[in-house]
Amino acid sequence: MPSRLAPALAVAALLGLLAACSYPHPMHEPVSNGPLPGIQAGQDIDQVIKALGTPSSEASGWWMGSNRFNMRYRVWYYEGKGRVVFGPDSMMVSHSESDPSEDGRPSN
């Protein structure tokens, strides 16, 4: 029985690693000029849409920017404006990044 345990654990670890890599990762080193005007941490989705409109695109995954997070985040991209990063609950703003060079597409 112990001879089967090691391969089973190795397979389980490999499957876990593959599952962690299956999400899109909006990881990049952004050029940020501070937060987006009118967007503050703690705002909800409706407040963001009211201030900026609907995003050009969005992505979910592990976020790495000016801060490194160890949880999954949702990012809204606004072409010519920047990005809004929602916290792990995907309902409240974690922070925003003003970036006039933002092309509106997730950077993977």
DSSP file (Angstrom, degrees, kcal/mol; ACC not computed):
  #  RESIDUE AA STRUCTURE BP1 BP2  ACC     N-H-->O    O-->H-N    N-H-->O    O-->H-N    TCO  KAPPA ALPHA  PHI   PSI    X-CA   Y-CA   Z-CA
    1    1 A M    >>        0   0    0      0, 0.0     3,-1.5     0, 0.0     4,-0.9   0.000 360.0 360.0 360.0 -45.3    0.0    0.0    0.0
    2    2 A P  H 3>  +     0   0    0      0, 0.0     4,-1.0     0, 0.0     3,-0.4   0.809 360.0  65.1 -60.6 -26.8    2.7    2.6    0.8
    3    3 A S  H 34 S+     0   0    0      1,-0.2     0, 0.0     2,-0.2     0, 0.0   0.753 103.6  46.6 -68.3 -21.2    4.2    2.0   -2.6
    4    4 A R  H <> S+     0   0    0     -3,-1.5     4,-1.7     2,-0.1    -1,-0.2   0.673  99.2  70.6 -89.4 -19.9    1.1    3.5   -4.2
    5    5 A L  H  X S+     0   0    0     -4,-0.9     4,-2.5    -3,-0.4     5,-0.2   0.917  94.0  52.0 -66.9 -45.4    0.9    6.5   -1.9
    6    6 A A  H  X S+     0   0    0     -4,-1.0     4,-2.2     1,-0.2    -1,-0.2   0.933 112.1  44.3 -61.9 -48.7    3.9    8.4   -3.3
    7    7 A P  H  > S+     0   0    0      0, 0.0     4,-2.4     0, 0.0    -1,-0.2   0.892 113.3  52.5 -63.4 -36.4    2.8    8.3   -6.9
    8    8 A A  H  X S+     0   0    0     -4,-1.7     4,-2.3     1,-0.2    -2,-0.2   0.910 110.5  47.2 -64.5 -41.4   -0.8    9.2   -5.9
    9    9 A L  H  X S+     0   0    0     -4,-2.5     4,-2.4     2,-0.2    -1,-0.2   0.884 111.1  52.0 -66.7 -37.9    0.5   12.2   -4.0
   10   10 A A  H  X S+     0   0    0     -4,-2.2     4,-2.3    -5,-0.2    -2,-0.2   0.909 111.0  47.1 -64.0 -42.4    2.7   13.2   -6.9
   11   11 A V  H  X S+     0   0    0     -4,-2.4     4,-2.6     2,-0.2    -2,-0.2   0.914 111.8  50.7 -65.6 -42.7   -0.3   13.0   -9.3
   12   12 A A  H  X S+     0   0    0     -4,-2.3     4,-2.2     1,-0.2    -2,-0.2   0.908 111.2  48.5 -62.2 -41.8   -2.5   15.0   -6.9
   13   13 A A  H  X S+     0   0    0     -4,-2.4     4,-2.2     2,-0.2    -1,-0.2   0.907 111.7  49.5 -64.6 -42.1    0.2   17.7   -6.6
   14   14 A L  H  X S+     0   0    0     -4,-2.3     4,-2.5     2,-0.2    -2,-0.2   0.912 110.8  49.4 -64.0 -43.1    0.6   17.9  -10.4
   15   15 A L  H  X S+     0   0    0     -4,-2.6     4,-2.3     1,-0.2    -1,-0.2   0.891 110.6  50.8 -63.5 -39.4   -3.2   18.2  -10.9
   16   16 A G  H  X S+     0   0    0     -4,-2.2     4,-1.9     2,-0.2    -1,-0.2   0.900 110.7  48.9 -63.9 -40.8   -3.3   21.0   -8.3
   17   17 A L  H  X S+     0   0    0     -4,-2.2     4,-1.3     2,-0.2    -2,-0.2   0.912 111.7  48.8 -65.0 -43.4   -0.5   22.8  -10.0
   18   18 A L  H  < S+     0   0    0     -4,-2.5     4,-0.4     1,-0.2    -2,-0.2   0.889 110.0  51.9 -64.3 -39.1   -2.2   22.5  -13.4
   19   19 A A  H >< S+     0   0    0     -4,-2.3     3,-1.1     1,-0.2     4,-0.3   0.889 107.1  53.0 -65.2 -38.3   -5.5   23.7  -12.0
   20   20 A A  H >< S+     0   0    0     -4,-1.9     3,-0.5     1,-0.2    -1,-0.2   0.801 109.8  49.3 -66.3 -27.9   -3.8   26.8  -10.5
   21   21 A C  T 3< S+     0   0    0     -4,-1.3    -1,-0.2     1,-0.2    -2,-0.2   0.468  90.4  81.8 -88.8  -2.7   -2.3   27.6  -13.9
   22   22 A S  T <  S+     0   0    0     -3,-1.1    -1,-0.2    -4,-0.4    -2,-0.1   0.628  73.8  85.8 -82.9 -11.4   -5.6   27.3  -15.7
   23   23 A Y  S <  S-     0   0    0     -3,-0.5     2,-0.2    -4,-0.3    39,-0.1  -0.624  90.0-105.6 -85.8 146.7   -6.9   30.8  -14.8
   24   24 A P        -     0   0    0      0, 0.0    38,-0.2     0, 0.0    -1,-0.1  -0.495  32.8-144.3 -66.1 142.1   -5.9   33.8  -17.0
   25   25 A H        -     0   0    0     36,-0.2     2,-2.8    -2,-0.2    36,-0.1  -0.891   9.3-160.1-114.1 102.6   -3.3   35.8  -15.2
   26   26 A P        +     0   0    0      0, 0.0    38,-0.6     0, 0.0     2,-0.6  -0.358  39.7 153.0 -77.3  65.2   -3.6   39.5  -15.7
   27   27 A M  B     +a   64   0A   0     -2,-2.8     2,-0.3    36,-0.2    38,-0.1  -0.845   5.8 124.4-102.6 125.1    0.0   40.0  -14.6
   28   28 A H        -     0   0    0     36,-1.2    36,-0.1    -2,-0.6    79,-0.0  -0.966  63.7-105.3-162.2 165.1    2.1   42.9  -15.9
   29   29 A E        -     0   0    0     -2,-0.3    36,-0.1    37,-0.0    -2,-0.1  -0.832  49.3-151.4 -97.0  96.7    4.1   45.7  -14.5
   30   30 A P        -     0   0    0      0, 0.0     2,-0.8     0, 0.0    69,-0.0  -0.260  15.1-127.4 -72.9 154.6    1.7   48.6  -15.2
   31   31 A V        -     0   0    0     66,-0.1     2,-0.4     2,-0.0    70,-0.2  -0.910  39.9-174.8 -93.5 112.4    2.6   52.2  -15.8
   32   32 A S        -     0   0    0     -2,-0.8    67,-0.2    67,-0.1    50,-0.1  -0.927  31.5-170.3-120.2 137.7    0.5   53.9  -13.3
   33   33 A N        -     0   0    0     65,-2.8    66,-0.1     1,-0.5    -1,-0.1  -0.230  67.3 -79.1-109.7  39.7    0.0   57.6  -12.7
   34   34 A G  S    S-     0   0    0     64,-0.2    64,-3.9     2,-0.0    -1,-0.5  -0.417  80.8 -25.7  91.3-172.5   -1.9   57.2   -9.5
   35   35 A P  S    S-     0   0    0      0, 0.0    62,-0.2     0, 0.0    49,-0.1  -0.312  72.4 -95.7 -74.1 158.7   -5.5   56.2   -9.0
   36   36 A L    >   -     0   0    0     47,-0.2     3,-2.0     1,-0.1    46,-0.1  -0.525  50.2 -99.2 -68.9 136.8   -8.2   56.8  -11.6
   37   37 A P  T 3  S+     0   0    0      0, 0.0    -1,-0.1     0, 0.0     3,-0.1  -0.346 107.7  15.4 -58.5 133.8  -10.2   60.0  -10.9
   38   38 A G  T 3  S+     0   0    0      1,-0.2     2,-0.5    -3,-0.1    13,-0.1   0.426 102.7 107.2  84.2  -1.5  -13.4   59.3   -9.1
   39   39 A I    <   +     0   0    0     -3,-2.0     2,-0.3    12,-0.1    -1,-0.2  -0.948  42.1 171.1-115.7 126.9  -12.5   55.8   -8.2
   40   40 A Q    >   -     0   0    0     -2,-0.5     3,-1.8    55,-0.1    53,-0.3  -0.938  41.6 -88.6-132.1 153.7  -11.7   54.9   -4.6
   41   41 A A  T 3  S+     0   0    0     -2,-0.3    53,-0.2     1,-0.2     3,-0.1  -0.329 112.1  32.1 -56.8 138.8  -11.1   51.7   -2.7
   42   42 A G  T 3  S+     0   0    0     51,-2.6    -1,-0.2     1,-0.3    52,-0.1   0.242  83.8 131.5  95.8 -12.0  -14.3   50.2   -1.3
   43   43 A Q    <   -     0   0    0     -3,-1.8    50,-2.8    50,-0.1    -1,-0.3  -0.377  52.4-127.2 -69.4 153.9  -16.6   51.4   -4.1
   44   44 A D  B  >  -E   92   0B   0     48,-0.2     4,-1.8    -3,-0.1     3,-0.3  -0.448  27.4 -95.0 -97.0 175.6  -18.9   48.9   -5.6
   45   45 A I  H  > S+     0   0    0     46,-0.8     4,-2.6     1,-0.2     5,-0.2   0.879 122.1  54.5 -57.3 -43.6  -19.4   47.9   -9.2
   46   46 A D  H  > S+     0   0    0      1,-0.2     4,-2.2     2,-0.2    -1,-0.2   0.885 107.2  50.7 -61.5 -38.9  -22.4   50.2   -9.7
   47   47 A Q  H  > S+     0   0    0     -3,-0.3     4,-1.8     2,-0.2    -1,-0.2   0.877 110.6  49.5 -66.2 -37.3  -20.3   53.2   -8.6
   48   48 A V  H  X>S+     0   0    0     -4,-1.8     4,-3.2     2,-0.2     5,-0.6   0.929 111.4  48.1 -67.3 -44.9  -17.5   52.3  -10.9
   49   49 A I  H  X5S+     0   0    0     -4,-2.6     4,-1.9     1,-0.2    -2,-0.2   0.889 110.8  51.9 -63.0 -38.5  -19.9   52.0  -13.9
   50   50 A K  H  <5S+     0   0    0     -4,-2.2    -1,-0.2    -5,-0.2    -2,-0.2   0.888 117.4  38.8 -64.1 -38.4  -21.5   55.3  -13.0
   51   51 A A  H  <5S+     0   0    0     -4,-1.8    -2,-0.2    -5,-0.1    -1,-0.2   0.879 137.2  11.8 -79.6 -40.0  -18.0   57.0  -12.9
   52   52 A L  H  <5S-     0   0    0     -4,-3.2    -3,-0.2     1,-0.3    -2,-0.2   0.563  94.8-129.9-118.0 -13.0  -16.3   55.3  -15.9
   53   53 A G     << -     0   0    0     -4,-1.9    -1,-0.3    -5,-0.6    -2,-0.1  -0.416  58.4 -25.2  85.4-171.0  -19.0   53.4  -17.8
   54   54 A T  S    S-     0   0    0     -2,-0.1    22,-0.0     1,-0.1     2,-0.0  -0.500  77.0-106.7 -76.3 147.0  -18.6   49.8  -18.9
   55   55 A P        -     0   0    0      0, 0.0    23,-0.2     0, 0.0     3,-0.1  -0.286  12.8-127.0 -72.2 157.8  -15.1   48.5  -19.2
   56   56 A S  S    S-     0   0    0     21,-2.2     2,-0.3     1,-0.3    22,-0.2   0.868  89.2 -23.5 -67.4 -37.7  -13.4   47.7  -22.5
   57   57 A S  E     - B   0  77A   0     20,-1.4    20,-2.9    48,-0.1     2,-0.3  -0.960  62.6-148.0-161.1 171.6  -12.6   44.3  -21.2
   58   58 A E  E     - B   0  76A   0     -2,-0.3     2,-0.3    18,-0.2    18,-0.2  -0.980   8.9-174.1-146.7 159.5  -12.2   42.4  -18.0
   59   59 A A  E     - B   0  75A   0     16,-2.2    16,-3.3    -2,-0.3     2,-0.4  -0.983  12.8-146.1-149.5 155.4  -10.1   39.4  -16.6
   60   60 A S  E     + B   0  74A   0     -2,-0.3     2,-0.3    14,-0.2    14,-0.2  -0.952  47.2  88.9-122.1 146.5   -9.9   37.4  -13.5
   61   61 A G  E    S- B   0  73A   0     12,-2.6    12,-3.3    -2,-0.4     2,-0.5  -0.983  79.5 -31.1 161.4-165.2   -6.8   35.9  -12.1
   62   62 A W  E     - B   0  72A   0     -2,-0.3     2,-0.4    10,-0.2    10,-0.2  -0.718  61.2-143.5 -84.4 127.3   -3.8   36.6   -9.8
   63   63 A W  E     +     0   0A   0      8,-0.7     6,-1.5    -2,-0.5     2,-0.4  -0.767  22.6 175.2 -99.7 133.7   -2.9   40.3   -9.9
   64   64 A M  E     +aB  27  68A   0    -38,-0.6   -36,-1.2    -2,-0.4     4,-0.2  -0.953  29.1 117.3-133.9 115.9    0.6   41.6   -9.7
   65   65 A G  S    S-     0   0    0      2,-2.7   -36,-0.0    -2,-0.4   -38,-0.0  -0.268  88.1 -24.7-140.8-129.4    1.1   45.3  -10.1
   66   66 A S  S    S+     0   0    0     -2,-0.1     2,-0.3     2,-0.0   -37,-0.0   0.757 139.3  39.2 -66.4 -21.2    2.4   47.9   -7.8
   67   67 A N  S    S-     0   0    0      2,-0.0    -2,-2.7     0, 0.0     2,-0.6  -0.914  83.7-133.6-121.4 153.5    1.3   45.5   -5.0
   68   68 A R  E     -B   64   0A   0     -2,-0.3     2,-0.3    -4,-0.2    -4,-0.2  -0.941  24.0-165.5-110.3 123.2    1.6   41.7   -5.1
   69   69 A F  E     -     0   0A   0     -6,-1.5     4,-0.1    -2,-0.6    -2,-0.0  -0.762  21.7-156.2-108.1 151.5   -1.5   39.9   -4.0
   70   70 A N  E    S+     0   0A   0     -2,-0.3     2,-0.3     2,-0.1    -1,-0.1   0.085  74.1  72.2-111.5  22.5   -1.8   36.2   -3.0
   71   71 A M  E    S-     0   0A   0     -8,-0.2    -8,-0.7   -10,-0.1     2,-0.3  -0.879  91.1 -90.3-130.4 164.9   -5.5   36.0   -3.8
   72   72 A R  E     -B   62   0A   0     -2,-0.3     2,-0.3   -10,-0.2   -10,-0.2  -0.566  46.4-174.3 -78.0 136.5   -7.6   36.0   -6.9
   73   73 A Y  E     -B   61   0A   0    -12,-3.3   -12,-2.6    -2,-0.3     2,-0.4  -0.857  21.8-132.3-128.4 161.1   -8.7   39.4   -8.2
   74   74 A R  E     -BC  60  86A   0     12,-1.5    12,-3.7    -2,-0.3     2,-0.4  -0.960  22.6-162.1-115.2 134.7  -10.9   40.7  -11.0
   75   75 A V  E     -BC  59  85A   0    -16,-3.3   -16,-2.2    -2,-0.4     2,-0.5  -0.963   8.3-158.0-123.0 131.1   -9.6   43.5  -13.2
   76   76 A W  E     -BC  58  84A   0      8,-3.0     8,-2.5    -2,-0.4     2,-0.4  -0.921  14.2-151.8-104.1 132.2  -11.6   45.9  -15.4
   77   77 A Y  E     -BC  57  83A   0    -20,-2.9   -21,-2.2    -2,-0.5   -20,-1.4  -0.889   7.4-165.9-107.6 131.6   -9.6   47.5  -18.3
   78   78 A Y  E >>  - C   0  82A   0      4,-3.1     3,-2.2    -2,-0.4     4,-2.1  -0.963  26.0-122.7-119.2 114.1  -10.6   50.9  -19.7
   79   79 A E  T 34 S+     0   0    0     -2,-0.5    24,-0.2     1,-0.3    22,-0.1  -0.313  94.4   1.9 -58.6 128.4   -8.9   51.9  -23.0
   80   80 A G  T 34 S+     0   0    0     22,-3.0    -1,-0.3    19,-0.2    23,-0.1   0.428 130.6  62.8  76.0  -1.0   -7.0   55.1  -22.7
   81   81 A K  T <4 S-     0   0    0     -3,-2.2    18,-3.2     1,-0.3     2,-0.3   0.748  94.7-116.4-118.6 -53.8   -7.9   55.4  -19.0
   82   82 A G  E  <  -CD  78  98A   0     -4,-2.1    -4,-3.1    16,-0.3     2,-0.3  -0.999  36.2 -51.1 148.1-149.4   -6.4   52.6  -16.9
   83   83 A R  E     -CD  77  97A   0     14,-2.3    14,-2.7    -2,-0.3     2,-0.5  -0.946  24.0-152.1-134.0 148.6   -7.5   49.7  -14.7
   84   84 A V  E     -CD  76  96A   0     -8,-2.5    -8,-3.0    -2,-0.3     2,-0.6  -0.992  16.8-156.0-118.5 125.3   -9.8   49.0  -11.8
   85   85 A V  E     -CD  75  95A   0     10,-3.0     9,-3.5    -2,-0.5    10,-1.6  -0.901   5.4-157.2-106.9 120.7   -8.9   46.1   -9.6
   86   86 A F  E     -CD  74  93A   0    -12,-3.7   -12,-1.5    -2,-0.6     7,-0.2  -0.741  22.0-113.0 -95.6 144.3  -11.7   44.5   -7.6
   87   87 A G    >   -     0   0    0      5,-2.7     3,-2.7    -2,-0.3   -13,-0.3   0.080  45.3 -77.2 -66.4-178.4  -10.9   42.5   -4.4
   88   88 A P  T 3  S+     0   0    0      0, 0.0    -1,-0.1     0, 0.0   -16,-0.1   0.737 131.8  58.7 -57.0 -25.0  -11.3   38.7   -3.9
   89   89 A D  T 3  S-     0   0    0      3,-0.1   -16,-0.1     1,-0.1    -2,-0.1   0.604  99.6-139.9 -79.7  -9.4  -15.0   39.2   -3.5
   90   90 A S  S <  S+     0   0    0     -3,-2.7     3,-0.1     2,-0.2    -4,-0.1   0.609  84.2  83.7  61.9  15.4  -15.2   40.8   -7.0
   91   91 A M  S    S+     0   0    0      1,-0.2   -46,-0.8   -47,-0.1     2,-0.4   0.644  79.9  54.6-117.1 -24.3  -17.7   43.3   -5.7
   92   92 A M  B    S-E   44   0B   0    -48,-0.2    -5,-2.7   -47,-0.1     2,-0.2  -0.907  84.9-108.0-120.4 143.1  -15.6   46.0   -4.1
   93   93 A V  E     -D   86   0A   0    -50,-2.8   -51,-2.6    -2,-0.4    -7,-0.3  -0.478  25.2-175.8 -68.5 129.5  -12.7   48.1   -5.6
   94   94 A S  E     -     0   0A   0     -9,-3.5     2,-0.3     1,-0.4    -8,-0.2   0.875  67.1 -44.3 -85.1 -51.4   -9.3   47.2   -4.2
   95   95 A H  E     -D   85   0A   0    -10,-1.6   -10,-3.0   -55,-0.1    -1,-0.4  -0.964  52.3-131.4-167.0 171.7   -7.5   50.0   -6.1
   96   96 A S  E     -D   84   0A   0     -2,-0.3     2,-0.4   -12,-0.2   -12,-0.2  -0.928   8.4-149.2-133.3 159.8   -7.3   51.6   -9.5
   97   97 A E  E     -D   83   0A   0    -14,-2.7   -14,-2.3    -2,-0.3     2,-0.4  -0.968  11.0-142.9-134.5 115.8   -4.4   52.6  -11.7
   98   98 A S  E     +D   82   0A   0    -64,-3.9   -65,-2.8    -2,-0.4   -16,-0.3  -0.654  32.6 159.4 -76.7 128.0   -4.5   55.6  -14.1
   99   99 A D    >   -     0   0    0    -18,-3.2     3,-2.2    -2,-0.4   -19,-0.2  -0.717  26.9-168.9-154.7  95.8   -2.7   54.7  -17.3
  100  100 A P  T 3  S+     0   0    0      0, 0.0   -18,-0.1     0, 0.0    -1,-0.1   0.713  90.7  60.5 -60.6 -19.6   -3.4   56.7  -20.5
  101  101 A S  T 3  S+     0   0    0    -70,-0.2     2,-0.1   -20,-0.1   -19,-0.1   0.439  73.5 128.1 -87.6   1.7   -1.5   54.0  -22.5
  102  102 A E    <   -     0   0    0     -3,-2.2   -22,-3.0     1,-0.2   -21,-0.1  -0.387  47.5-158.5 -59.9 127.2   -3.9   51.3  -21.5
  103  103 A D        -     0   0    0      2,-0.3   -24,-0.2   -24,-0.2    -1,-0.2   0.449  37.7-114.2 -89.7  -0.1   -5.1   49.5  -24.6
  104  104 A G  S    S+     0   0    0    -26,-0.3   -27,-0.2     1,-0.2   -25,-0.2   0.541  82.5 105.3  83.9   5.8   -8.2   48.1  -23.0
  105  105 A R  S    S-     0   0    0    -27,-0.1    -2,-0.3   -48,-0.1    -1,-0.2  -0.933  78.8-100.4-121.4 144.2   -7.1   44.4  -23.2
  106  106 A P        -     0   0    0      0, 0.0     2,-0.8     0, 0.0   -79,-0.0  -0.322  31.2-138.0 -58.2 139.9   -5.9   42.1  -20.5
  107  107 A S              0   0    0      1,-0.1   -80,-0.1   -81,-0.0     0, 0.0  -0.889 360.0 360.0-102.6 105.7   -2.1   41.8  -20.5
  108  108 A N              0   0    0     -2,-0.8    -1,-0.1   -82,-0.2   -83,-0.1   0.421 360.0 360.0-101.1 360.0   -1.2   38.1  -20.0
